[in-house]
Amino acid sequence: MSSLTPLDALITRFQEQTPIRASSLIVTLYGDAIEPHGGTVWLGSLIRILEPMGINERLIRTSIFRLSKEDWLSAEKVGRRSYYSLTAVGRRRFDQALKRVYSSTLPAWDGSWCMVILTQLSPAKRKSVREELEWQGFGAISPTLLACPRSDRADVNASLADQGVLDDTIVFETKPQGDVSVGALQEQVRETWSIEALSAHYGEFIQLFRPLWQALRGRDNLDPEECLLVRLLLIHEYRRLLLRDPQLPDELLPADWEGRAARQLCRNIYRQVYAPAEQWLATVMETADGPLPEAAPSFYQRFGGL
């Protein structure tokens, strides 16, 4: 039991998932906590970190093996110890999510859209490409047409190249021509991205983590291990939401969009717990060269500055 009752409730909720999403949690741990410190860590350190989550050593080893097979992680043996790092593909996948999770504000929208046409692909390949681009905020206007009002062309091209379809897809950008009906765009957004359902999920996130924020506010001498668990569960749940969220411009979202309040709550909790969590990482994590290196300067720019 921790000293934070809301944290115990969140851990119990995670443990009651069937099946336990250990692989997904490990990816979150790497992207949020390990990658800023060089990206490589001893397997034993992972086992120690995740033990309070109720994930046993056997499940962690199985999950690590699965993530390696899926090209998320790569291993290096030093003596009898195994050290794991995110692969280039795994790092890019998380970097795409990282831009969304830790950004302070979204850039102003100029009214343009990125469109990807998949008519030249087989149905199986089309499905694979669609799933990959959905990570970047694309929605399916039709079975062969994907659209996104915010996209990084380099990320799009890299994803298409990874899928081996860069030369078989058509990518172009649109520019607004005169006044565009906001009402029509908002209706299209509701049809393409299921905005009401996503807003409800953000509401659930707020209900889950608001008690934790209330328990943390104004507290001194926070337990470093508990802070790391808070941070891990917070980003794990928030990242899963953002994978469904196209990060649409405010102009296309309803006035009562729950995503705004969820982002503020996530930022507040993260800023409260990140420093003690870093202390625990330095205590527990080991690399082949010894202690974990200092965090990269970019780490402290998360959420507009920690």
N, C-alpha and C positions, 0 to 999 in steps of 0.2 A: 504494500500500500504506500502511496506517495503522500506528501503533505498537502497536495492539491486534489480535493475530491473531484472536481471536473476533469482533471487529467485521468484519474482512475476510470471514470465513466467512458472517456474517449478510447482508452486502451482496451477496456472490456468490449466496446463496440467493434473495434478492429479485430479482436480475437474471435468474435462471434460471426464474422464473415465466413461464408462457405463458398469456395475454399478461401483460406487466408491468403491475402494478396501480398505474399512475402516478396516476390520478384519485383513488383511495382514499388514497394516500400524501399527496397534496396536501390533501385534506380533513383528514387527521390533522395535517399541518403547520399549517393554519389554526387548527384547534380548540385544539391544544396550545400553539403558540408565537406565532401572530400575533394571535389574538383577545384575549389578555390585554394586548396592546400597542396597542389601538385598533381592530384588525381589518382594516386596509387596508395594502396593500403594493404596491410597483412590481413589474411582471412580471419585469423584469431581476433583481430580488433573488431571486425564486423560482427562476429559472434558475440563478443562482449557488449557491444553497443546495443544489439537487437534483443539480447536476452530478456530485459524487462518488458519487452513487447509480447512475451509469451511465444516467441518463435524459437524452436529448438534447433540445436546444431545440425541435425540431419536435414531439416527443411531448408535451412540456410545453404547448406552445401548443395542440395538438390536445385535450389533456386539459382545459385551462382552458376552451376553447370548449365542450366537452361538458358540463362542470360548470355553465357559464352557461346552456346550453340546458335542463339538468335543474333549474334554479332553486336551485343551491347557491351560485353566485357571481354578483356583479353588477360591472360595469366602469364606470370613470370615466376619461375622456380628459383629460389636462392637457398641452397642446402635443402632442408626438409620443409621449408616454409613456402607457401604460395602467396604471391602478391597480385592483386587484381586492379585493373585500370579500365576506364571507359575506352572503348574503341573510338576511332575517328567518326564512324557512323553514329555510335551511341552518344558521343559528345555533341555532334551537330543536332541530333534529335532533341537532346535536352536543352541545348542553346536556344533552339527555336521556342521552346516552352519558357526558358529563362527570361527571354526578352519580354514576354508577357507577364510573368509572375512578379518580377522585381522592378518593373518600370514604374516611375512615379506618375507620369501623365502620358496620354497618347497624343501623338502629333495631330495637328489640325488636318482635317480631310479636305482635299481639293475637288472632290466629286468624281474622281476617276475610279475605274474598276479594272482588275486584272481578270481576264477570261482565258480559260483553258478548254480547248476542244479535243475530245477523245474519240472521235468517230473512226479513226484509223486503227484503233486497238481492238483486240479480241475482248469478249465479255469478261473473261477471267482477269486479264491484265487491266482492263478498265476499272474493275472493282478494286484491285490492288492500288492503282494510282489514286483513285478517289479517296481511299482510306488514308493514304499517306498525305495527300494535300489537305485533308480535313484537319490534320494536326496544325496546319498553317492558317486555318480560318476559312478555307474555301467551303462553299455550299453548292449543292447540285441544283442548278436551275432546271436541268433536264438530265436524263441518264447519260448524255454525252457532252454536257456543257457545265463547267464549274466556274464559279465567280467568287471574287473576294474584293471588298473595297479597300483593304489594306494588305499589302503583300510585299515581300522582299524578293525581287526578281532573281537575285543570286541564289536564295534558298529554294525557290521554285525550280530553277534550272538544275540545281544540285540534286533535288529529290527526283526529278525526271531522269536525270543521268543515272542515278542509283537504280532506278527501276528499268533502265535500258530502253527508255521510250522517248528520249530527248528529240530524236529525229522523226518520231512518228506522232507527235502532238503539235498542236497549233496554239501558241501563246500570244496574246495581244492585250493592249490596254485601251480602254475607252476614255474619252474626255466628255464632260457634260456639254451639251449643245443648248445654250439658252437656259431658261428656267425649267427645272425638273420638278414634277409633282412629288412633294415629300410624302403625301398620303399614299400614292401608288408605290413608292419605294418601301415605305414601312409595311405595307401589305405584302409585298414580295418578300421582305425580310421575315415576316411571321410565317409565311408558307415554306421558306427555304431552310430556316434555322430553328424552328420550333422555339421561338423566343419565350413564350409563356412558360413552357416546361423548364427552360434554363433559368428563368427568373425564380421559379419555385425552388429549384435546387440551390440557388444562392440563398434563398430564405432559410432553407434547412441548414446551410453552412453557418449562417448567422446565429441560429438557435443553438447549434452545437457549441460554438466557440465563444459566444458572448458571456456565458457563466465563467469560462476560463479567464477571459479578460477582466471580469469583475473581481475574480480571486487574486489576480496578479497585480492589479493597479495599486500603486503606493506601497508595495511590499518590498522590504529590504532583505538582504541576505538570502536570495533565492538559491535553491539547490541546483548546482550546475548540471547534474545528470537529469533531473526533472526538466530543466530548461531545454536540454537537447531533445528530450522526448516530445515536449510541447512543440518545439520548432519543427521536428520531423513530421509529426502528425498534422500540424498546421499546413505546411507546404505540400504534404502528400495530398491532403483533401483539396486544397486550393488549386493545385496543379491539375488534378483530375477534372475539376470544374472548367478550368481554362482550356483544357484540351477539347471541350465541347463548345467553348465560347469563341465566336469568330472575331471578337474584339471590334465590333462594329462602331462606326462613328456615333457620337451622341445624337446627331441629327436623325439617325435611323432607329433610335431606341425610344421606348416609352418614358414618360417623365418620372414614373415611379420605379425605374429599373433597379432591382435589388443588387445588381452587380457593383454599383457604386459604394453602397454601404458595406458589402462584403470585402471589397478592396481596402477600405479604410480600416476595418476591423483587423484584417490580416496584417496590414502594415503596423498597426499599433502593438499587436502582440509580438510580432517579430522584433521590433525595436526594443521591447521590454526584455526579451529572453536571449537575444543573440550573444551578448558578451559572456554571461555565465556558461552558455552552451559551448562557446569557443574554448573556455577553460577546461571543460570536460573532454572535448575532442583532443586537446593537447595532452591530457592525462592518459587517455585510453588508446588513441590511435598510434600505430607504428608503421613506418616504412622500412624498406630494405636498408636505408641509410640511417635509421634511428628515429628520433621524434618527428612528428609532423611539422613540415615547414610552416612559416608564417603565411597567413592568408594574403592573396594577391590584392593590390590596392583597389581593384575593381569591385571586390567584395563589399567594401564600405560605401559604395555608391548605390547599393540596392535600396529600393523604395525611395529614391531621391536623396539618399544619404542617411547612414546609420548614426 
